[in-house]
């Protein structure tokens, strides 16, 4: 790594255990904190995550002000499980409906800015197993203790768990095969970010609402690159959260995810002036499946849509729920 990246990593990397809840409560002041879980068909895990956050960080220590699950058109009991555990559940398509419907995780995250009241937002994936509230306190730590930090990424070990088989270090395949090579090639100052695609991160609303959100799987990479472009490397911190276990997707699904991430990287290279425009890239991805008489091609469109910075959206302020005790704008 570049010397400045090594220096950043030493200065801006911490551990979740460095930030006990009592310390953060003392540092919180008047700031409101929202925890957001984007969820689609996560009935099996979302309730336990919400219940843990509520027990540890709402009831035991009053650190978190709201837990919001953005339900992304679930077909199972995700919404009911989240509500029963104590979350506020918001249907993705009910937020800013005048701006139409798009699909993808990034769409749920973008909508969450209009559905929450927090000055600090913590994003947690809803499919985590073995979740602890240390994920939330770890991500909040740098934001509450250092005003120069605007965005915090979680980092962790990612085992690949399939049934009874557990392969240490074998998770995060798209990170290692696609995102990390792209980052090291085009954004070497971000080479010290251990989990650039990880779904656990936190940021200040004042920063997040200035950024566009890719609606699909490129949202994490897009936000990281845009934060760096907007605020510089030193506004980013990372916290070691230990280990992360979640559900895994098929190789075919990972191929589509990789296509969206590469298109997101392309858009940022072009937008940030890092390449000569050569025309729009093709968005068709052809993959193959074994069939009785050979390999059948399957072509899908991996084009990624994008939402504008929330601060530029008409009606954003009016659509946000008011924090308790807050007067409506004149």
C-alpha positions in Angstrom: 0.0 0.0 0.0 1.0 3.6 -0.4 2.6 5.2 2.6 -0.3 7.5 3.1 -2.7 4.6 3.0 -0.7 2.8 5.7 -0.8 5.9 7.8 -4.5 6.3 7.3 -5.1 2.7 8.3 -3.2 3.1 11.5 -5.0 6.3 12.4 -8.5 5.4 11.3 -8.9 1.7 12.1 -10.3 0.8 15.5 -12.1 -2.1 17.1 -15.7 -2.4 18.3 -14.6 -3.0 21.8 -13.0 0.5 21.9 -16.4 2.0 22.1 -18.5 0.8 25.1 -22.1 2.0 25.1 -21.6 4.1 28.2 -18.8 6.1 26.5 -20.9 6.7 23.5 -23.9 7.8 25.5 -21.7 10.4 27.2 -20.5 11.6 23.8 -23.9 11.5 22.1 -25.2 14.9 23.4 -28.3 16.1 21.4 -27.6 14.0 18.4 -30.3 11.6 17.2 -29.3 8.1 16.1 -31.2 5.9 13.6 -30.5 2.3 12.8 -31.7 1.2 9.4 -32.2 -2.4 8.2 -33.0 -2.8 4.5 -34.8 -6.1 4.3 -36.3 -8.4 1.7 -37.5 -11.8 2.7 -35.5 -11.9 5.8 -38.2 -13.3 8.2 -35.7 -15.8 9.7 -33.2 -13.3 11.0 -34.5 -9.7 11.1 -36.5 -10.1 14.3 -33.4 -11.3 16.3 -31.4 -8.4 15.1 -34.0 -5.8 16.0 -34.6 -7.4 19.4 -30.9 -7.3 20.2 -30.6 -3.6 19.3 -33.7 -2.7 21.2 -32.7 -4.6 24.3 -29.1 -3.4 24.5 -29.2 0.1 22.9 -32.7 1.4 23.5 -33.8 -0.1 26.8 -30.6 -1.0 28.6 -28.6 2.1 27.4 -30.7 4.8 25.6 -28.3 5.3 22.8 -30.4 4.5 19.7 -33.5 6.7 19.1 -35.2 4.7 16.3 -34.9 1.3 14.6 -36.4 1.4 11.1 -36.8 -1.6 8.9 -37.3 -0.6 5.2 -39.3 -3.5 3.8 -38.3 -4.0 0.1 -41.4 -5.8 -1.2 -41.0 -8.9 1.0 -43.1 -11.9 0.2 -42.7 -13.6 3.6 -43.3 -12.4 7.2 -40.3 -10.0 7.3 -42.5 -7.0 8.2 -44.4 -8.8 10.9 -41.3 -10.2 12.5 -39.6 -6.8 12.5 -42.6 -5.1 14.0 -43.1 -7.7 16.7 -39.4 -7.3 17.7 -39.9 -3.5 18.1 -38.9 -1.9 14.9 -40.8 0.7 13.0 -41.5 -0.9 9.6 -41.7 1.3 6.5 -42.7 -0.1 3.1 -40.1 1.0 0.5 -42.7 2.0 -2.0 -44.6 4.2 0.5 -41.7 6.6 0.9 -41.6 9.5 -1.6 -44.1 7.7 -3.9 -44.2 10.7 -6.3 -40.6 9.7 -7.4 -41.7 6.3 -8.7 -40.6 2.8 -8.0 -37.1 1.4 -8.4 -35.6 -1.8 -7.2 -32.6 -2.9 -5.2 -31.0 -2.5 -1.9 -29.7 1.0 -2.7 -33.3 2.1 -3.3 -34.3 1.0 0.2 -31.3 2.9 1.7 -32.0 6.0 -0.3 -35.6 6.0 0.9 -34.5 5.5 4.5 -33.1 9.0 4.5 -36.6 10.4 4.1 -38.1 7.9 6.6 -35.8 8.5 9.5 -35.0 11.5 11.8 -31.5 10.7 12.9 -28.4 13.0 12.6 -26.4 9.8 12.5 -27.5 6.7 10.5 -26.3 3.2 11.0 -27.0 0.6 8.2 -27.1 -3.1 9.1 -28.0 -5.9 6.7 -31.0 -7.9 7.9 -29.6 -11.4 7.0 -26.9 -11.5 9.7 -26.5 -14.5 11.9 -24.9 -14.2 15.3 -25.5 -10.5 15.4 -24.4 -8.5 18.5 -25.1 -4.9 19.3 -21.4 -4.3 19.1 -21.9 -3.9 15.4 -23.9 -0.7 16.1 -21.7 0.7 18.8 -18.6 0.0 16.9 -19.8 1.9 13.8 -21.1 4.8 15.9 -17.8 5.1 17.9 -15.7 7.1 15.4 -18.7 9.4 14.5 -19.5 10.2 18.2 -15.9 10.6 19.3 -14.3 12.4 16.4 -16.2 15.2 14.5 -13.8 15.0 11.6 -15.1 11.5 10.7 -18.1 11.5 8.4 -18.4 7.8 7.3 -17.5 4.5 9.0 -17.2 1.1 7.3 -17.3 -2.1 9.2 -14.6 -4.7 8.6 -14.7 -8.3 9.7 -13.7 -11.9 8.8 -16.1 -13.4 6.3 -16.4 -17.2 6.6 -18.3 -19.1 3.9 -20.9 -21.2 5.8 -22.9 -23.8 3.8 -24.8 -26.2 6.0 -22.4 -27.8 8.5 -19.4 -26.7 6.4 -17.5 -23.5 7.4 -14.6 -22.3 5.3 -12.7 -19.5 7.1 -11.9 -16.5 4.9 -13.8 -17.9 1.9 -16.6 -15.3 2.0 -16.6 -12.0 0.2 -15.9 -13.5 -3.2 -17.1 -10.4 -5.2 -14.9 -8.2 -3.0 -11.8 -10.2 -3.6 -12.4 -10.9 -7.3 -13.9 -7.7 -8.5 -14.1 -4.7 -6.1 -10.6 -4.9 -4.6 -8.8 -5.2 -7.9 -10.8 -2.2 -9.2 -10.1 -0.1 -6.1 -6.4 -0.9 -6.1 -6.2 -0.1 -9.8 -8.2 3.2 -9.9 -8.5 4.4 -6.3 -5.3 3.3 -4.6 -5.8 5.7 -1.7 -8.8 3.5 -0.7 -6.8 0.2 -0.8 -6.7 0.1 3.0 -10.5 -0.3 3.2 -10.8 -3.9 4.3 -14.5 -4.5 3.4 -15.5 -2.0 0.7 -18.7 -3.9 -0.1 -19.7 -4.7 3.4 -23.3 -3.9 4.4 -22.6 -2.5 7.8 -21.6 1.1 7.8 -22.7 4.5 9.3 -22.6 8.1 8.3 -23.6 11.6 9.1 -26.9 12.6 7.5 -25.4 15.9 6.4 -22.9 13.9 4.3 -25.2 11.1 3.1 -27.9 13.4 1.8 -25.4 15.1 -0.5 -24.6 11.8 -2.3 -26.4 9.9 -5.1 -27.4 6.3 -4.3 -27.0 3.6 -6.9 -30.2 1.5 -6.5 -28.7 -1.9 -7.0 -25.7 -3.9 -5.7 -23.3 -1.1 -6.4 -24.6 1.1 -3.6 -21.8 0.3 -1.1 -19.0 0.9 -3.7 -20.7 4.0 -5.0 -21.1 5.6 -1.5 -17.5 4.8 -0.6 -16.1 6.4 -3.8 -18.4 9.4 -3.5 -17.5 10.0 0.1 -13.9 9.9 -0.8 -14.5 12.4 -3.7 -16.7 14.7 -1.5 -14.8 14.7 1.8 -11.4 13.0 1.3 -9.8 9.9 2.8 -9.5 11.2 6.3 -13.3 11.6 6.6 -13.5 7.7 6.4 -12.8 5.4 9.2 -13.2 1.6 9.7 -14.0 -0.5 12.7 -13.2 -4.2 13.2 -16.4 -5.9 14.1 -15.0 -9.4 14.4 -16.8 -11.9 12.2 -19.8 -11.7 9.9 -21.9 -14.6 9.0 -24.9 -14.3 6.6 -26.7 -16.0 3.8 -24.7 -16.6 0.5 -25.8 -16.3 -3.1 -25.2 -18.5 -6.0 -22.3 -18.0 -8.3 -24.7 -16.9 -11.0 -26.2 -14.3 -8.8 -22.7 -13.1 -7.8 -22.0 -12.7 -11.5 -24.9 -10.2 -11.9 -23.8 -8.5 -8.7 -20.3 -8.1 -10.1 -21.6 -6.6 -13.3 -23.5 -3.9 -11.3 -20.4 -3.2 -9.3 -18.2 -2.8 -12.4 -20.8 -0.5 -13.9 -20.9 1.6 -10.7 -17.1 1.8 -10.8 -17.3 2.9 -14.5 -19.8 5.6 -13.7 -17.5 7.0 -11.0 -14.4 6.9 -13.1 -16.3 8.9 -15.7 -17.9 11.3 -13.2 -14.8 11.9 -11.2 -12.8 12.7 -14.4 -10.5 9.6 -14.2 -10.9 8.4 -17.8 -11.6 9.6 -21.3 -15.3 9.0 -22.2 -15.4 6.2 -24.8 -19.2 5.8 -24.9 -21.5 4.0 -22.6 -20.6 0.4 -21.6 -22.7 -2.5 -22.6 -25.0 -3.7 -19.8 -25.9 -7.2 -21.0 -24.4 -10.1 -19.1 -24.4 -13.5 -20.6 -24.0 -16.5 -18.3 -24.3 -20.2 -18.9 -26.1 -23.1 -17.3 -25.6 -26.8 -18.0 -28.6 -28.2 -19.9 -29.3 -31.8 -21.1 -27.8 -31.0 -24.6 -25.0 -28.6 -23.7 -24.8 -25.1 -22.1 -27.8 -22.8 -22.3 -26.9 -19.1 -22.4 -28.9 -16.8 -20.1 -28.6 -13.0 -20.7 -29.6 -10.5 -18.2 -29.4 -6.7 -18.0 -27.2 -5.5 -15.1 -27.7 -1.8 -15.7 -27.9 0.1 -12.5 -30.2 3.1 -11.9 -29.3 5.9 -9.6 -31.2 8.2 -7.3 -30.0 11.8 -6.9 -28.6 13.3 -3.7 -31.5 13.4 -1.3 -30.9 17.0 -0.5 -31.9 17.9 -4.1 -35.2 16.0 -4.0 -38.3 18.2 -3.8 -40.4 17.3 -0.8 -37.6 15.5 1.1 -37.9 17.7 4.2 -41.7 17.4 4.2 -41.6 13.7 3.8 -39.3 13.1 6.8 -41.0 12.1 10.0 -40.6 14.7 12.7 -38.4 13.9 15.7 -40.3 14.0 18.9 -40.6 17.6 20.2 -39.6 19.1 16.8 -41.8 21.8 15.4 -42.8 21.4 11.7 -41.1 23.8 9.2 -42.8 27.1 8.5 
